Each structure stands twice: as C-alpha cells, then as structure tokens.
Amino acid sequence: MSNKLWHPFTIIKGSPEPLKVVKGDGAYLELEDGRKVLDCISSWWVNLHGHSHSGIAEAIYKQAQQLEHVIFAGFTHDPAEQLAELITNKLPKNLNKLFYSDNGSTSVEVAMKMAYQYWKNEGEDRKTFICFDGAYHGDTLGAMSVGERSIFTEVFKDWMFDVEVIPFPETWFDDHERASKEDAVIEQLENLLDEHPDKYAGILIEPLVQGAGGMRMCSEEFMQKLHWVNRQFDVLLIFDEVMTGFGRTGDYFACLKAQVEPDIICLSKGITGGFMPLGATICSDDIYESFNSSDPNKTLWHGHSYTGNPLGCAAGIASWKLLEEYEEVFTSMELIHQKNLEKLGDHPRLERLRTKGTIAAFDVINGKETGYLNTITQDINLNPEAKHINQRFLEKGYLIRPLGNVIYLMPPYCVREEELDGIYDAILELV
Ligand SMILES: Cc1ncc(COP(=O)(O)O)c(C=O)c1O
C-alpha cells in the first residue's frame, strides 16, 4: 500500500486501510484479493451504466486520437457543441446556455457567480442566497458557504459568507405532515422575500433529493410551490442537479420530474457516465443576455484549464446515448425500490423509508442523533465490539457507504432486479 496518498473524507488515524480495486465490470468492482462487490452507490453517485462500459471507453479512445484537449477560450469543438445540444434540448426550453467546468462544486460556484453578477449587470445589488438546511453543494469555499454548516465546514467558518437558511421539508412514506411542513417553509420564504425584495440573488436547492445531507427527499408539489414563489418575487431559482441529474430521480432531470423551470441548473457526476471529470452550468436566455455586452465589467471572468475537455464531452455524448437507450431502466427502478422497501416497512430499527427514481434510503434508529458522525457504521447494535457495517456488507459482496445513520442505495442502471432484491435481503439480515 502506497504511503504517498492522502484520501478524501477520511479520518487519517483509525480508518480502515483503503481497499485496492483492480477492475470494474458492469455493476461490480473487483478487489485485489479477488472479491467482487456490487457497487450499490455508483462510486459516489457518478457511475450510470456500469464500470468500464465499452461504449463509453471506445468513445474516449476515439476522441483521444482525434483531439485530447484544446483551450476553450476562443476555440470550440464538435464534442462540446454536441453534448451541449443534447442536454439543452432535453432541459426546459428557457435553459439554453451551457457553461462547462470540471466538477460539481465548480458548477455550483459558476451558478452563484452568474446569479450574483446577473443582478450587478442589471444594476441591482443582491448579495444573499437563500439555501436549505441539510444542503451540500461541494467543498470549495463558495459551495461550502451555501451548504449546511457542519464538521466539514467548521474550521473554515471565518472565510465563508452568510446566507439565509430555511428548512428543507423532507418527507417519506406515510408522512401525514408533508403538506403542512411545505406550507410553513413557503410562508417563511414569502415573508423573507416580502420584507427584503431587493436583498436576495437566488434560491439554491438540490431538487427532490438532498444527497450528502442524508438522501432527504421532498415532493414534486413542493418544488412547484417554490417555482411559483420564484416567479412571484422575481428571484433566481438555482437547481443543483449535480447528483439528481441524468436519470437519478426517475426522469432525465429532477426539474423535468417536478415540471419546474429553474433559471440555472448545475450538472456534473453522471454527466460522463462516471468516466471523466466534467461539470456544466446551464442558464436561461435572460441571464445570458445580461452578460451579452462588449463591456468587460459585464463579462463572466471565469474558466478552468480543462473547461469543455473533449474527452469528457465525448464520454458525455456516449453516456447520453446509453441513457436514451435504457430510459426504461431509470424510469422504472423506483417500483423495484418501492416493492423492497415495503418488505422493510415493519423493521423496528428502520424509519423514514423513502425512494425517488433510482434512489432509496431509510434512517437506522440507533439511539443517537441523526448526522454524519452518527456512525451506525461502527456501532449499529450499540455494541462497541460490533463490526463496522460497511465491513459486514462487504463480506456479503456489497459496497455501501451510509451517510451517518442513513443507509441508501443508488446503483448503476445496469443492475438487475434480482441483484437489487439481493441487496435488500442483505439489509434485512445485517441491519
Ligand atoms: C448536490 C451536489 N452538489 C455538488 C457536489 C459537489 O460535487 P463534486 O464532488 O464533484 O465537487 C455534490 C457532491 O456530492 C453534490 O451531491
């Protein structure tokens, strides 16, 4: 094992040694010791069609022989143009201008800069974003500022800017208070916008599912109410679809599932099917027009060396074609989750069962407060000797990575129904 590496999101002392992966094949990863594990979380939610998919691999290979990269200021190329066409043709009609970057946090940074500068270009000084509790938008400083303040952000708090935080009306099966929770949030939002109509640059949300905050889900109806407020009060609505994009919620994008037209949308993760780092921020014609000027002060001065990388775009095009080919899979996976979650319904230690599209989640009750550092992973039976839950699933051949006491499943779309059923059997046995 190399001692030259520093791994992300890892407490250095006491964490298990990283497992060496030697191969990926469909929904499975093969470890150095020969074990095969089913990737139930699509390797941090990026993989859509399975590992090492030959169609995407070949597209990258072909593109690499043609043009591996070119500066994207003053130059363009077919893969960037084609992928932008494919994505914007599917998105709501108002979202027409795509700005490339190279990861999810950056796609959010770009969205915030676009929104902030849009108001400046329009002659208004709107500085504050309205965000949701439990949100996660990435690890760069701006993205941290609009996310939930937590152990992740604590040490950097003096560097971060202020935002207005409102509750995320999370819901689950048999939640009888859904509508009242949503109405209370909408009322709070309306009051804020009523009191200070010129203060807020935008409302930023992970639509339908908050990812790292614990796979918390809200309803399509709530998204529509939010859209209504956004139109009434002329504040920008920004959807961070870094995780929810590309089929995850059961439609191509959460905004389509919820039938809502945001002003800006952020994409990454599944954009290349999990092969190459790529990000994209897509904005409305209205926003773009406010930058459409020869005045340098109205220019978006932002860019990255790998912006619009042709290999990433070629992977994106190949992945998009697979998405269209297998549309039936991501639009129907929710039914398989639902069927299995019903089997877990009476489990005494599970609550808040929920599913949206290809994602399913539930909380494990373990007598401790919900949160990232509530490690059921170490102590699911409140027994200090208990084995790490990740370890127990690995022994059964499943890669999971709970978010605190939330266990979730978000498999690649090539997973078969009986494999998915098998994961739930393992949950019944191990939790
Ligand atoms: C909703 C959302 N936004 C942004 C990010 C940040 O993306 P990245 O890790 O590529 O910077 C994530 C990552 O998990 C995410 O889930």
The ligand as a Tripos MOL2 file, in Angstrom:
@<TRIPOS>MOLECULE
LIG
   16    16     1     0     0
SMALL
NO_CHARGES

@<TRIPOS>ATOM
      1 C1        -25.7190   18.0860   -4.9370 C.3       1 LIG1
      2 C2        -24.2250   18.1810   -5.0220 C.ar      1 LIG1
      3 N1        -23.6570   19.3240   -5.4190 N.ar      1 LIG1
      4 C3        -22.3370   19.4450   -5.5420 C.ar      1 LIG1
      5 C4        -21.4920   18.4050   -5.2200 C.ar      1 LIG1
      6 C5        -20.0180   18.5650   -5.3520 C.3       1 LIG1
      7 O1        -19.5560   17.8420   -6.4420 O.3       1 LIG1
      8 P1        -18.0050   17.4700   -6.5750 P.3       1 LIG1
      9 O2        -17.7360   16.4530   -5.5130 O.co2     1 LIG1
     10 O3        -17.8610   16.9250   -7.9520 O.co2     1 LIG1
     11 O4        -17.2500   18.7330   -6.3690 O.co2     1 LIG1
     12 C6        -22.0340   17.2100   -4.7880 C.ar      1 LIG1
     13 C7        -21.1700   16.0800   -4.4320 C.2       1 LIG1
     14 O5        -21.5370   15.1510   -3.7740 O.2       1 LIG1
     15 C8        -23.4470   17.0780   -4.6830 C.ar      1 LIG1
     16 O6        -24.0290   15.9540   -4.2780 O.3       1 LIG1
@<TRIPOS>BOND
     1     1     2 1
     2     2     3 ar
     3     2    15 ar
     4     3     4 ar
     5     4     5 ar
     6     5     6 1
     7     5    12 ar
     8     6     7 1
     9     7     8 1
    10     8     9 2
    11     8    10 1
    12     8    11 1
    13    12    13 1
    14    12    15 ar
    15    13    14 2
    16    15    16 1
@<TRIPOS>SUBSTRUCTURE
     1 LIG1         1 GROUP 0 **** ****
